[in-house]
Structure formats: C-alpha cells, structure tokens
Amino acid sequence: MKAILLAILALFSAEAFSEIEPLGPDEGYVAIALYSKGYSESIVLKGNSFGNKHTFGPLNYSQHIEVIKMPAGTYSWTEVYERTGSLKNGNLLKVYYDLSDDNLTFSVKPGVLNYTGLLMIEKLGSRLQVRQLNRASIILKILEQDHPGYIGKFDVVNGIYPNDHYIDFYLTHALKGGE
C-alpha cells in the first residue's frame, strides 16, 4: 500500500522534480492560460513567423494552464472552432469563429517566463465572446503550485502589459513573503 501511495505521489509531482529544458538564444517560456465557458474544440494561436502555430483544446467548462517554449515574437489568438454533425451521415461541419480582428495579442521575450493573460472564451449557443484578461495574481499562484520550477528559475515579464509592475510586486511580496 505504501509503495502504491508513493508511486501516485511521484506521478503527480513529477514536474516539480523534472529538469526544465534549457532555452535557445531566441526562445522564451510562455504561460498559456485558457478558460472556456462552454465547448471549444480548438483554440488557435499564431506567431509572426512561418509555421509558428499552436492549437489548444478541447475545453468544455474547463481551464487549461501550461508552460511551453516558444520563439520570441508577437502572437495572436486567431480562431476558435468546433466540428458538428457526422462524417458518417455526410453532414460534418466546421463552425469557425474568426478572432483575427479582436486584437488578442501578446509578445514573447527570450530568456524569460512570459505572462500572457487569461484567454476567456464564453459561448452561448452559436454566440461567442472572447476576451484577454489580466489575471496575473491567479495565474502566478497556479504557476507557483503546478509549475514551481519556472517561477524561481526565470524572470517573469508581462507580455500583454509591458509597463504593468504588478508581477514584480507579486514576486517580491506575495511569493517571497509567504502570502
């Protein structure tokens, strides 16, 4: 029983003990945070260079938070889509929501952990509202708990509001002060 408990604990805390992959000269780590209120099969993020595309999902009344390595540059959330119908019945349809005009962007600086806000997707039937929210205190706390190696190893910068000093305040007071 003790061996099973230790195996389960090791599985859930593997990232805390895993080595963080080193960054290349023009790469940064990015904290991606998404929440979908409703079903979103795929959420697409595109960078400013050829082939620099990432797809996240599916999400259904759930959140997704991860840290990934990305080339430095500017990124935009460009689309949300889902498939409906059935290939078997010949009515497979891709419902596509274009976000390219919504200015849902962030920048990635090399050598640091880039905070990119929370992409909030709210769906009601065929209506969709997508916002990029600044939820730094919540996202930083989740990163601190779920991805602890990144916060202490890398400087954290705000990729959506570069002149916002809240992240520095948080890291100085809340993280180091134990609050």
C-alpha positions as CSV (number, residue, x, y, z in Angstrom):
1,M,0.0,0.0,0.0
2,K,2.8,2.4,0.9
3,A,4.5,1.7,-2.5
4,I,1.3,2.5,-4.4
5,L,0.9,5.7,-2.4
6,L,4.5,6.7,-3.2
7,A,4.0,5.9,-6.9
8,I,0.9,8.1,-7.1
9,L,2.6,10.9,-5.3
10,A,5.6,10.7,-7.6
11,L,3.4,10.7,-10.7
12,F,1.5,13.9,-9.6
13,S,4.7,15.7,-8.6
14,A,6.9,14.7,-11.5
15,E,7.1,18.2,-12.9
16,A,8.3,19.6,-9.6
17,F,11.3,17.2,-9.9
18,S,11.8,17.2,-13.6
19,E,14.5,19.3,-15.2
20,I,13.4,22.3,-17.2
21,E,14.6,22.2,-20.7
22,P,17.1,25.0,-21.5
23,L,16.1,27.8,-23.8
24,G,17.7,28.6,-27.1
25,P,19.1,32.1,-27.8
26,D,15.8,33.4,-29.3
27,E,13.3,31.4,-27.1
28,G,11.2,32.2,-24.1
29,Y,8.9,30.2,-21.9
30,V,5.2,31.2,-22.1
31,A,2.5,30.7,-19.5
32,I,-0.6,29.8,-21.6
33,A,-3.9,30.2,-19.6
34,L,-7.3,29.4,-21.2
35,Y,-10.8,29.1,-19.8
36,S,-13.8,28.1,-21.8
37,K,-17.3,28.7,-20.6
38,G,-19.0,26.3,-23.0
39,Y,-17.4,23.9,-25.5
40,S,-14.4,25.0,-27.6
41,E,-12.9,22.2,-29.6
42,S,-9.8,24.0,-30.8
43,I,-8.3,27.4,-30.0
44,V,-5.6,28.5,-32.4
45,L,-2.6,30.7,-31.6
46,K,-0.3,32.0,-34.4
47,G,3.1,33.6,-34.2
48,N,4.6,36.0,-36.6
49,S,6.9,33.5,-38.4
50,F,6.0,30.8,-40.9
51,G,4.8,27.5,-39.3
52,N,4.6,29.0,-35.8
53,K,1.1,27.8,-34.9
54,H,-0.2,26.2,-31.7
55,T,-3.6,24.6,-31.1
56,F,-5.2,24.0,-27.7
57,G,-8.3,22.2,-26.7
58,P,-10.8,20.8,-26.4
59,L,-12.1,22.6,-23.4
60,N,-15.6,22.3,-22.0
61,Y,-16.3,24.5,-19.0
62,S,-12.7,24.0,-18.0
63,Q,-9.3,25.7,-17.8
64,H,-6.0,24.9,-19.4
65,I,-2.8,26.2,-18.0
66,E,0.6,25.1,-19.2
67,V,4.1,26.5,-19.7
68,I,5.6,26.0,-23.2
69,K,8.8,27.1,-25.0
70,M,8.2,29.4,-27.9
71,P,10.3,31.6,-30.3
72,A,10.4,35.3,-29.3
73,G,8.0,37.5,-31.2
74,T,4.4,38.6,-31.4
75,Y,1.5,36.1,-31.1
76,S,-2.2,36.4,-31.8
77,W,-5.2,34.2,-30.9
78,T,-6.8,33.8,-34.3
79,E,-9.7,31.4,-34.2
80,V,-11.9,29.1,-32.2
81,Y,-13.6,26.2,-33.9
82,E,-15.5,23.0,-33.4
83,R,-16.9,20.3,-35.6
84,T,-20.6,19.4,-35.5
85,G,-22.5,16.7,-37.3
86,S,-21.1,13.4,-38.5
87,L,-18.8,12.3,-41.3
88,K,-20.8,9.0,-41.4
89,N,-24.0,10.9,-42.1
90,G,-22.3,13.3,-44.6
91,N,-23.1,16.4,-42.6
92,L,-19.8,17.1,-40.9
93,L,-19.5,20.9,-40.4
94,K,-16.7,23.1,-39.0
95,V,-18.1,26.0,-37.0
96,Y,-15.4,28.7,-37.2
97,Y,-15.1,31.9,-35.2
98,D,-12.5,34.3,-36.6
99,L,-10.7,36.2,-33.8
100,S,-8.1,37.9,-36.1
101,D,-9.8,41.4,-35.8
102,D,-10.1,41.2,-31.9
103,N,-6.5,42.3,-31.1
104,L,-5.9,39.3,-28.8
105,T,-2.1,39.5,-28.9
106,F,0.9,39.2,-26.6
107,S,4.7,39.3,-27.0
108,V,7.3,36.8,-26.1
109,K,10.7,37.9,-24.9
110,P,13.6,35.5,-25.0
111,G,15.2,34.1,-21.9
112,V,12.3,34.7,-19.5
113,L,8.9,33.4,-18.5
114,N,6.3,35.4,-20.3
115,Y,2.9,36.0,-18.7
116,T,0.2,36.3,-21.5
117,G,-3.0,36.8,-19.6
118,L,-6.1,34.6,-19.5
119,L,-7.9,33.9,-22.7
120,M,-11.6,33.7,-21.6
121,I,-13.9,32.1,-24.1
122,E,-17.7,32.4,-23.4
123,K,-20.1,30.5,-25.6
124,L,-23.9,30.6,-25.6
125,G,-25.3,28.6,-28.5
126,S,-23.8,30.0,-31.6
127,R,-22.7,33.2,-29.9
128,L,-19.1,33.6,-28.9
129,Q,-17.3,36.3,-26.8
130,V,-13.5,36.1,-26.4
131,R,-11.5,38.4,-24.1
132,Q,-7.9,38.5,-23.0
133,L,-8.0,39.2,-19.3
134,N,-5.2,40.3,-16.9
135,R,-5.5,37.8,-14.1
136,A,-1.8,37.9,-13.0
137,S,-2.3,37.1,-9.3
138,I,-4.4,33.9,-10.1
139,I,-2.2,32.7,-12.9
140,L,1.0,33.3,-11.0
141,K,-0.4,31.4,-8.0
142,I,-1.3,28.4,-10.2
143,L,2.1,28.5,-11.8
144,E,3.7,28.6,-8.4
145,Q,1.8,25.5,-7.3
146,D,1.6,23.5,-10.6
147,H,4.9,24.5,-12.3
148,P,7.1,25.6,-9.4
149,G,10.5,25.3,-11.2
150,Y,9.8,28.2,-13.6
151,I,9.0,30.9,-11.1
152,G,12.3,30.7,-9.3
153,K,14.5,30.0,-12.3
154,F,13.3,32.7,-14.7
155,D,12.4,36.3,-14.6
156,V,8.7,36.8,-15.2
157,V,7.6,39.5,-17.7
158,N,4.2,40.7,-18.7
159,G,3.6,40.0,-22.4
160,I,0.3,41.9,-22.6
161,Y,1.0,45.0,-20.5
162,P,4.8,45.5,-20.5
163,N,4.6,48.6,-18.2
164,D,2.5,46.9,-15.6
165,H,4.5,46.4,-12.4
166,Y,2.1,44.1,-10.6
167,I,4.2,41.0,-11.5
168,D,7.3,42.5,-9.8
169,F,5.1,43.4,-6.8
170,Y,3.7,39.9,-6.6
171,L,7.0,38.2,-6.9
172,T,8.6,40.5,-4.3
173,H,5.8,40.5,-1.7
174,A,3.4,37.6,-2.1
175,L,5.8,34.9,-3.3
176,K,8.8,35.7,-1.1
177,G,6.6,36.9,1.8
178,G,4.8,33.6,2.0
179,E,1.4,35.1,1.5
